[in-house]
Amino acid sequence: IGVGFGAQAIINNFISGWILMGERPIRIGDLLEFEGTLGRVEAINTRSTRIRRIDGVDIVTPNSALLENTVINWTLADNNIRTSIRVGVAYGSPVKRVAELIDQAAKEQNEIQSDPPPVVIFEDFGDNSLVFDVFFWTMLRPGGDLRKLRSDVRFRIDELFNENSIVIAFPQRDVHLDGQLRLLRDESPELI
């Protein structure tokens, strides 16, 4: 009985491995997001699957966990992925010019697809800034780094904004002091 219970997990993972290999919801080379981890599938074996995180660490996970839990497969249908960048500019900035510059920064990147083209959205009047989002599509390639692409776009946005005297906003707070505190202190210093 003890051996039967102990072998149950092994048999479950073995059968799950055959299901993964047969149905192919996950393939070698796919980009997966699983339990907060993002990585590429390196190998699918009968008992476990090896996933290489984007930081280079290999994770070996039981096949049953991949079938029993929610897995986001970024490359199941194709290698195209949409991503976005958010930037806030100071109030008073020329919003149409800001949108044009953000669009230019995205279109200058060779890795960003032209069909569909990047889309710039004036998202919100924020607490400290006018908020813009740019959405664009790119193809995930082995060795390609989505973070580097977003970083390249941000560098170009910063260059274009500097050339056009547009200020990237930062959090600010205005503090207003009430004059009644001074009066209270002068009249009743023991209360303060």
HELIX and SHEET records of a PDB file:
HELIX    1   1 GLY A    2  GLU A   23  1                                  22    
HELIX    2   2 ASN A   63  GLU A   68  1                                   6    
HELIX    3   3 VAL A   95  LYS A  107  1                                  13    
HELIX    4   4 LEU A  146  GLU A  163  1                                  18    
HELIX    5   5 GLN A  180  GLU A  187  1                                   8    
HELIX    6   6 PRO A  189  LEU A  191  5                                   3    
SHEET    1   A 5 ASP A  58  PRO A  62  0                                        
SHEET    2   A 5 SER A  48  ARG A  53 -1                                        
SHEET    3   A 5 THR A  37  ILE A  44 -1                                        
SHEET    4   A 5 LEU A  31  PHE A  34 -1                                        
SHEET    5   A 5 VAL A  71  ASN A  73 -1                                        
SHEET    1   B 3 ASN A  80  VAL A  89  0                                        
SHEET    2   B 3 LEU A 130  MET A 139 -1                                        
SHEET    3   B 3 VAL A 119  PHE A 125 -1                                        
END                                                                             
